[in-house]
Amino acid sequence: MLKPKPVLLHKTGPQIMQELQACIGCNECLLACPALAEPITIDRLNHETLSGSISTPIARFARSCYQCGACVAPCPVGLHRDAMMMWLKMRLLHTVWEG
């Protein structure tokens, strides 16, 4: 099986970690998201973005996110949930590739 080529993301791991730590948990990004179909908590989303196993609801949400950017503008502290979601999508793909 061929190994996928590395993907260049617009935020590094340390930058994503910094954004996750800066999140105040207001949930505005999730409230603005047109792709969110079932309730998830921002704390769980933040945790699973960088580490641990990815739960089924978070995986479904990551797959349904189409990077529209609706989550960025409502953030009161100016974070980039779109970049965090891309990081989560790459983690999800990585777990599939590793089987």
N, C-alpha and C positions, 0 to 999 in steps of 0.2 A: 504494500500500500504506500502511495506517495505521501510524503509529509507536506502539509501546507506551508506556503511561504509566510514569513513573519508579516504581520500587519502593523503599519505605522499608525499609531493613535495620536490624537492631538493633545493628549495629557499623559504624563508618565505615571507610574505606580505611586511614587511619593506625592505627586500633585493630586491624584485621586484621593489618597489617604488624607491629605491636608483638607480637601474639600469635604470629605465625609466627617472629619473631626469638627469642621466649622458649621456643619448643619445644625440648626437650632430645633429641628423636629417639628416645625410648624405644619407640615403636610400640604402646603400650598402647591407644591409641584405635583403631588398625586391628585389633588383636587382638580387641577387644570388639565390633567392627562386624558386625552380621548381614547387611549388604548387600555386603560385600567378597567377590567371587567369584573374583578372580584376584590373584596377588601383585603388589603395588606397594610402592615404598619411600616412607617418610615424607618423605625429602628431596625426592624427585621431586614428591610431592603438595604439599608446602609451596611449592616453586618455582613450580609451574604454577598454584597458587591465585591468585597475584598478577600473574605476568608470563609473557611468552613464549607460544609456541603450546601448546595443550592436546593431549596425546597421546591416542591412542585408548583405552588402558587407563584413564587418568585420567578421560576423558570418560564411559566406560562406568560407572565407579565413581560419578561425580557424578550421573549419571542414575538409578542404582539406589539412591542414598541417599534415604531417605524421612524424614529428620530425626527419628528416634526418640529421639536423645539418648544412646544407649548409649555413645557415645564420650566423653562429658563426665566422668562420674564417675571413670573409671579414670585420668584424667590426674593425674600426681603434682605438677604445678605449677599446676593449676587453670585450664587453658586451655579455651576453648570451640570445640572442633573443629566443633560444629554450625554456629556462626556462620561459621567458615572455609569449611565446605562450602557454605553458602548463598551466600557470596561467589563461590566457584568455579562454582556453578550459574548465577549471574547472568552471570559472564564467558562461560560456555558459551552461554547464551541470546543474549548480545550478539553473539557471533561468528556465530551463526545469523541474527540480524536483519540484520547488515551484509552477509551473503552472501558 
